[in-house]
């Protein structure tokens, strides 16, 4: 008996990885995600390695996970992968505060975000 196998969430020539609870705002994370969209994975890894943004190392880790998923789980060729999509979402926001003058309260928001990276295998044109 048993249950039927879950259908794939992505196409046959794609693989994806998701990282949740990144301690940065979605706006800042989206700047790094925009930096790698549409690029070949080796160029995207190089750009993330030498980026000055703090969150770039976390995005690089997620991209490496997507590449490993493509290679090990879906038997895709790593040399033909591109970053098809990279999108950012909001996660929880920790609310903190600080006392201010005249009995007021300064709100401090500490946002978290998540990133999803989808890689796709494309045949190179000669």
N, CA and C atoms as a LAMMPS dump frame, in Angstrom:
ITEM: TIMESTEP
0
ITEM: NUMBER OF ATOMS
378
ITEM: BOX BOUNDS ff ff ff
-5.0000000000000000e+02 5.0000000000000000e+02
-5.0000000000000000e+02 5.0000000000000000e+02
-5.0000000000000000e+02 5.0000000000000000e+02
ITEM: ATOMS id mol type element x y z
1 1 1 N 0.85 -1.177 0
2 1 2 C 0 0 0
3 1 3 C 0.892 1.236 0
4 2 1 N 0.764 2.03 1.027
5 2 2 C 1.58 3.238 1.111
6 2 3 C 0.974 4.393 0.333
7 3 1 N 1.566 5.537 0.528
8 3 2 C 1.076 6.729 -0.151
9 3 3 C 1.765 6.886 -1.496
10 4 1 N 1.108 7.599 -2.388
11 4 2 C 1.694 7.891 -3.697
12 4 3 C 2.808 8.915 -3.54
13 5 1 N 3.757 8.863 -4.465
14 5 2 C 4.895 9.783 -4.438
15 5 3 C 4.424 11.214 -4.696
16 6 1 N 4.994 12.17 -3.979
17 6 2 C 4.646 13.578 -4.184
18 6 3 C 5.074 14.03 -5.579
19 7 1 N 4.263 14.817 -6.264
20 7 2 C 4.684 15.335 -7.572
21 7 3 C 5.773 16.391 -7.387
22 8 1 N 6.612 16.547 -8.402
23 8 2 C 7.7 17.531 -8.327
24 8 3 C 7.137 18.932 -8.356
25 9 1 N 7.732 19.803 -7.572
26 9 2 C 7.276 21.194 -7.515
27 9 3 C 7.902 22.044 -8.614
28 10 1 N 8.961 21.535 -9.222
29 10 2 C 9.658 22.272 -10.278
30 10 3 C 9.723 21.388 -11.523
31 11 1 N 10.129 21.96 -12.639
32 11 2 C 10.206 21.221 -13.894
33 11 3 C 11.314 20.173 -13.833
34 12 1 N 11.366 19.326 -14.861
35 12 2 C 12.35 18.238 -14.895
36 12 3 C 13.786 18.744 -14.998
37 13 1 N 13.989 19.928 -15.588
38 13 2 C 15.349 20.451 -15.752
39 13 3 C 15.672 21.522 -14.711
40 14 1 N 14.961 21.52 -13.581
41 14 2 C 15.169 22.536 -12.545
42 14 3 C 15.371 21.885 -11.18
43 15 1 N 15.991 22.659 -10.293
44 15 2 C 16.129 22.281 -8.89
45 15 3 C 16.083 23.562 -8.078
46 16 1 N 15.699 23.439 -6.808
47 16 2 C 15.606 24.649 -5.993
48 16 3 C 16.064 24.39 -4.573
49 17 1 N 16.348 25.492 -3.885
50 17 2 C 16.715 25.456 -2.47
51 17 3 C 16.147 26.695 -1.807
52 18 1 N 15.821 26.559 -0.528
53 18 2 C 15.212 27.657 0.207
54 18 3 C 15.928 27.814 1.541
55 19 1 N 16.199 29.048 1.919
56 19 2 C 16.791 29.347 3.216
57 19 3 C 15.853 30.275 3.965
58 20 1 N 15.493 29.879 5.171
59 20 2 C 14.569 30.673 5.978
60 20 3 C 15.317 31.31 7.136
61 21 1 N 14.668 32.294 7.737
62 21 2 C 15.148 32.948 8.96
63 21 3 C 16.522 33.6 8.788
64 22 1 N 16.711 34.309 7.684
65 22 2 C 17.93 35.094 7.505
66 22 3 C 17.747 36.421 8.214
67 23 1 N 18.678 36.786 9.062
68 23 2 C 18.553 37.971 9.903
69 23 3 C 18.941 39.224 9.125
70 24 1 N 18.093 39.591 8.176
71 24 2 C 18.262 40.809 7.405
72 24 3 C 16.903 41.192 6.833
73 25 1 N 16.768 42.418 6.41
74 25 2 C 15.486 42.847 5.86
75 25 3 C 15.337 42.303 4.436
76 26 1 N 14.107 42.052 4.005
77 26 2 C 13.906 41.563 2.639
78 26 3 C 14.426 42.527 1.578
79 27 1 N 14.38 43.812 1.864
80 27 2 C 14.852 44.803 0.894
81 27 3 C 16.357 44.657 0.655
82 28 1 N 17.12 44.465 1.72
83 28 2 C 18.567 44.296 1.579
84 28 3 C 18.899 42.964 0.911
85 29 1 N 18.147 41.93 1.268
86 29 2 C 18.381 40.613 0.683
87 29 3 C 18.052 40.614 -0.803
88 30 1 N 17.04 41.359 -1.204
89 30 2 C 16.652 41.407 -2.609
90 30 3 C 17.724 42.059 -3.471
91 31 1 N 18.508 42.971 -2.908
92 31 2 C 19.613 43.573 -3.656
93 31 3 C 20.638 42.51 -4.043
94 32 1 N 20.909 41.587 -3.133
95 32 2 C 21.869 40.516 -3.402
96 32 3 C 21.257 39.498 -4.367
97 33 1 N 19.957 39.214 -4.211
98 33 2 C 19.295 38.259 -5.099
99 33 3 C 19.272 38.79 -6.533
100 34 1 N 19.062 40.094 -6.693
101 34 2 C 19.038 40.696 -8.023
102 34 3 C 20.411 40.617 -8.693
103 35 1 N 21.451 40.543 -7.87
104 35 2 C 22.811 40.49 -8.379
105 35 3 C 23.099 39.167 -9.11
106 36 1 N 22.376 38.085 -8.767
107 36 2 C 22.694 36.777 -9.336
108 36 3 C 21.637 36.261 -10.31
109 37 1 N 20.502 36.919 -10.406
110 37 2 C 19.421 36.423 -11.281
111 37 3 C 19.868 36.342 -12.736
112 38 1 N 19.605 35.19 -13.368
113 38 2 C 19.886 35.022 -14.783
114 38 3 C 21.328 34.7 -15.126
115 39 1 N 22.213 34.63 -14.145
116 39 2 C 23.623 34.369 -14.418
117 39 3 C 23.918 32.876 -14.372
118 40 1 N 25.027 32.475 -14.983
119 40 2 C 25.507 31.112 -14.832
120 40 3 C 25.939 30.922 -13.378
121 41 1 N 25.814 29.695 -12.873
122 41 2 C 26.03 29.489 -11.437
123 41 3 C 27.471 29.76 -11.026
124 42 1 N 28.445 29.453 -11.881
125 42 2 C 29.829 29.71 -11.481
126 42 3 C 30.108 31.21 -11.381
127 43 1 N 29.522 32.011 -12.29
128 43 2 C 29.673 33.472 -12.222
129 43 3 C 28.948 34.024 -10.996
130 44 1 N 27.759 33.466 -10.689
131 44 2 C 27.003 33.912 -9.519
132 44 3 C 27.756 33.6 -8.228
133 45 1 N 28.375 32.417 -8.154
134 45 2 C 29.164 32.061 -6.962
135 45 3 C 30.356 32.999 -6.79
136 46 1 N 30.994 33.35 -7.895
137 46 2 C 32.128 34.273 -7.834
138 46 3 C 31.68 35.65 -7.356
139 47 1 N 30.556 36.126 -7.899
140 47 2 C 30.046 37.441 -7.493
141 47 3 C 29.7 37.464 -6.011
142 48 1 N 29.101 36.386 -5.506
143 48 2 C 28.729 36.336 -4.096
144 48 3 C 29.959 36.226 -3.2
145 49 1 N 30.974 35.516 -3.669
146 49 2 C 32.199 35.363 -2.874
147 49 3 C 32.87 36.711 -2.631
148 50 1 N 32.887 37.555 -3.656
149 50 2 C 33.607 38.822 -3.55
150 50 3 C 32.695 40.015 -3.283
151 51 1 N 31.459 39.766 -2.898
152 51 2 C 30.539 40.853 -2.582
153 51 3 C 30.83 41.405 -1.192
154 52 1 N 30.597 42.703 -1.02
155 52 2 C 30.817 43.335 0.278
156 52 3 C 29.609 43.216 1.201
157 53 1 N 28.491 42.723 0.688
158 53 2 C 27.281 42.61 1.501
159 53 3 C 27.426 41.456 2.492
160 54 1 N 26.984 41.679 3.732
161 54 2 C 27.106 40.652 4.768
162 54 3 C 26.27 39.429 4.449
163 55 1 N 25.092 39.628 3.907
164 55 2 C 24.164 38.53 3.668
165 55 3 C 24.559 37.707 2.44
166 56 1 N 25.549 38.152 1.676
167 56 2 C 25.96 37.44 0.462
168 56 3 C 26.46 36.031 0.78
169 57 1 N 27.072 35.834 1.941
170 57 2 C 27.567 34.498 2.291
171 57 3 C 26.417 33.528 2.525
172 58 1 N 25.316 34.014 3.108
173 58 2 C 24.148 33.162 3.309
174 58 3 C 23.48 32.829 1.977
175 59 1 N 23.442 33.782 1.065
176 59 2 C 22.869 33.544 -0.259
177 59 3 C 23.745 32.549 -1.025
178 60 1 N 25.057 32.663 -0.864
179 60 2 C 25.978 31.73 -1.515
180 60 3 C 25.741 30.306 -1.016
181 61 1 N 25.511 30.169 0.278
182 61 2 C 25.246 28.858 0.861
183 61 3 C 23.963 28.252 0.281
184 62 1 N 22.94 29.078 0.109
185 62 2 C 21.677 28.624 -0.476
186 62 3 C 21.876 28.226 -1.939
187 63 1 N 22.656 28.995 -2.685
188 63 2 C 22.924 28.679 -4.083
189 63 3 C 23.698 27.37 -4.208
190 64 1 N 24.673 27.167 -3.322
191 64 2 C 25.419 25.909 -3.331
192 64 3 C 24.502 24.729 -3.024
193 65 1 N 23.534 24.938 -2.152
194 65 2 C 22.566 23.892 -1.839
195 65 3 C 21.698 23.566 -3.054
196 66 1 N 21.283 24.589 -3.791
197 66 2 C 20.483 24.372 -4.999
198 66 3 C 21.291 23.623 -6.056
199 67 1 N 22.566 23.947 -6.176
200 67 2 C 23.437 23.255 -7.134
201 67 3 C 23.596 21.791 -6.731
202 68 1 N 23.798 21.546 -5.433
203 68 2 C 23.938 20.173 -4.947
204 68 3 C 22.648 19.382 -5.157
205 69 1 N 21.493 20.031 -4.95
206 69 2 C 20.213 19.363 -5.211
207 69 3 C 20.089 18.989 -6.683
208 70 1 N 20.494 19.894 -7.56
209 70 2 C 20.41 19.634 -8.993
210 70 3 C 21.299 18.453 -9.388
211 71 1 N 22.493 18.404 -8.809
212 71 2 C 23.45 17.362 -9.176
213 71 3 C 23.067 16.014 -8.575
214 72 1 N 22.748 15.98 -7.297
215 72 2 C 22.549 14.708 -6.606
216 72 3 C 21.131 14.169 -6.707
217 73 1 N 20.127 15.051 -6.633
218 73 2 C 18.747 14.584 -6.606
219 73 3 C 18.117 14.504 -7.985
220 74 1 N 18.559 15.358 -8.923
221 74 2 C 17.884 15.441 -10.213
222 74 3 C 18.798 15.129 -11.395
223 75 1 N 20.051 14.748 -11.121
224 75 2 C 21.008 14.333 -12.155
225 75 3 C 21.171 15.369 -13.261
226 76 1 N 21.308 16.63 -12.884
227 76 2 C 21.524 17.699 -13.863
228 76 3 C 23.018 18 -13.96
229 77 1 N 23.438 18.53 -15.111
230 77 2 C 24.841 18.857 -15.336
231 77 3 C 25.142 20.232 -14.731
232 78 1 N 26.111 20.273 -13.827
233 78 2 C 26.422 21.503 -13.097
234 78 3 C 26.965 22.593 -14.024
235 79 1 N 27.679 22.199 -15.068
236 79 2 C 28.288 23.186 -15.959
237 79 3 C 27.261 23.916 -16.815
238 80 1 N 26.051 23.389 -16.914
239 80 2 C 25.024 24.013 -17.756
240 80 3 C 23.921 24.687 -16.944
241 81 1 N 24.153 24.92 -15.651
242 81 2 C 23.119 25.503 -14.79
243 81 3 C 23.181 27.025 -14.82
244 82 1 N 21.999 27.637 -14.805
245 82 2 C 21.889 29.082 -14.609
246 82 3 C 20.943 29.324 -13.435
247 83 1 N 21.036 30.5 -12.835
248 83 2 C 20.103 30.889 -11.778
249 83 3 C 18.845 31.391 -12.479
250 84 1 N 17.839 30.53 -12.552
251 84 2 C 16.618 30.87 -13.272
252 84 3 C 15.813 31.908 -12.504
253 85 1 N 15.633 31.68 -11.204
254 85 2 C 14.851 32.59 -10.371
255 85 3 C 15.503 32.686 -9.007
256 86 1 N 15.376 33.842 -8.401
257 86 2 C 15.802 34.039 -7.012
258 86 3 C 14.842 35.061 -6.425
259 87 1 N 13.985 34.607 -5.516
260 87 2 C 13.026 35.544 -4.952
261 87 3 C 13.1 35.538 -3.443
262 88 1 N 12.651 36.653 -2.879
263 88 2 C 12.812 36.944 -1.457
264 88 3 C 11.441 37.12 -0.836
265 89 1 N 11.292 36.648 0.394
266 89 2 C 10.04 36.812 1.114
267 89 3 C 10.279 37.275 2.535
268 90 1 N 9.218 37.827 3.129
269 90 2 C 9.29 38.255 4.518
270 90 3 C 9.157 37.058 5.441
271 91 1 N 9.746 37.163 6.608
272 91 2 C 9.565 36.182 7.652
273 91 3 C 9.149 36.966 8.889
274 92 1 N 9.407 36.443 10.071
275 92 2 C 8.921 37.151 11.24
276 92 3 C 9.707 38.442 11.503
277 93 1 N 9.116 39.317 12.299
278 93 2 C 9.765 40.567 12.702
279 93 3 C 9.768 40.61 14.22
280 94 1 N 10.978 40.643 14.806
281 94 2 C 11.076 40.778 16.259
282 94 3 C 10.863 42.245 16.611
283 95 1 N 9.997 42.478 17.584
284 95 2 C 9.736 43.848 18.004
285 95 3 C 10.511 44.124 19.288
286 96 1 N 11.359 45.104 19.228
287 96 2 C 12.137 45.517 20.385
288 96 3 C 11.907 47.013 20.573
289 97 1 N 12.392 47.549 21.669
290 97 2 C 12.179 48.972 21.885
291 97 3 C 13.235 49.573 22.771
292 98 1 N 13.164 50.884 22.878
293 98 2 C 14.148 51.629 23.648
294 98 3 C 13.436 52.837 24.24
295 99 1 N 13.631 53.07 25.522
296 99 2 C 12.991 54.236 26.126
297 99 3 C 13.548 55.538 25.539
298 100 1 N 12.638 56.471 25.313
299 100 2 C 13.034 57.763 24.773
300 100 3 C 12.615 58.858 25.75
301 101 1 N 12.877 60.081 25.372
302 101 2 C 12.586 61.213 26.246
303 101 3 C 11.081 61.396 26.439
304 102 1 N 10.711 62.005 27.549
305 102 2 C 9.337 62.383 27.884
306 102 3 C 8.401 61.181 27.908
307 103 1 N 8.921 60.036 28.379
308 103 2 C 8.081 58.87 28.58
309 103 3 C 7.685 58.143 27.318
310 104 1 N 8.322 58.439 26.228
311 104 2 C 7.96 57.779 24.973
312 104 3 C 8.8 56.515 24.783
313 105 1 N 8.477 55.795 23.731
314 105 2 C 9.094 54.499 23.484
315 105 3 C 9.496 54.429 22.016
316 106 1 N 10.783 54.213 21.776
317 106 2 C 11.25 54.108 20.395
318 106 3 C 11.164 52.676 19.909
319 107 1 N 10.412 52.459 18.843
320 107 2 C 10.218 51.11 18.308
321 107 3 C 11.434 50.697 17.496
322 108 1 N 11.922 49.482 17.751
323 108 2 C 13.015 48.903 16.975
324 108 3 C 12.492 47.601 16.38
325 109 1 N 12.498 47.508 15.049
326 109 2 C 12.042 46.304 14.362
327 109 3 C 13.251 45.538 13.847
328 110 1 N 13.292 44.246 14.155
329 110 2 C 14.394 43.394 13.697
330 110 3 C 13.822 42.353 12.742
331 111 1 N 13.831 42.638 11.429
332 111 2 C 13.168 41.759 10.475
333 111 3 C 14.02 40.538 10.103
334 112 1 N 13.322 39.465 9.77
335 112 2 C 13.931 38.268 9.206
336 112 3 C 13.346 38.081 7.816
337 113 1 N 14.066 37.366 6.961
338 113 2 C 13.565 37.13 5.615
339 113 3 C 13.981 35.748 5.154
340 114 1 N 13.488 35.358 3.984
341 114 2 C 13.82 34.06 3.409
342 114 3 C 14.087 34.232 1.925
343 115 1 N 14.901 33.329 1.374
344 115 2 C 15.237 33.386 -0.048
345 115 3 C 15.034 32.007 -0.663
346 116 1 N 14.521 31.996 -1.874
347 116 2 C 14.345 30.775 -2.643
348 116 3 C 15.105 30.944 -3.954
349 117 1 N 15.956 29.98 -4.253
350 117 2 C 16.754 30.029 -5.48
351 117 3 C 16.417 28.81 -6.319
352 118 1 N 16.107 29.06 -7.593
353 118 2 C 15.788 27.982 -8.53
354 118 3 C 16.83 28.007 -9.638
355 119 1 N 17.489 26.865 -9.854
356 119 2 C 18.483 26.748 -10.925
357 119 3 C 17.902 25.884 -12.034
358 120 1 N 18.281 26.205 -13.267
359 120 2 C 17.758 25.491 -14.44
360 120 3 C 18.905 25.094 -15.349
361 121 1 N 18.812 23.895 -15.922
362 121 2 C 19.806 23.434 -16.856
363 121 3 C 19.419 23.886 -18.253
364 122 1 N 20.35 24.585 -18.912
365 122 2 C 20.129 25.021 -20.294
366 122 3 C 21.299 24.527 -21.129
367 123 1 N 21.01 24.102 -22.351
368 123 2 C 22.057 23.631 -23.243
369 123 3 C 22.777 24.835 -23.84
370 124 1 N 24.093 24.782 -23.875
371 124 2 C 24.866 25.906 -24.387
372 124 3 C 24.787 25.938 -25.911
373 125 1 N 24.636 27.159 -26.466
374 125 2 C 24.616 27.326 -27.907
375 125 3 C 26.046 27.487 -28.4
376 126 1 N 26.411 26.715 -29.409
377 126 2 C 27.79 26.771 -29.919
378 126 3 C 27.906 27.678 -31.131
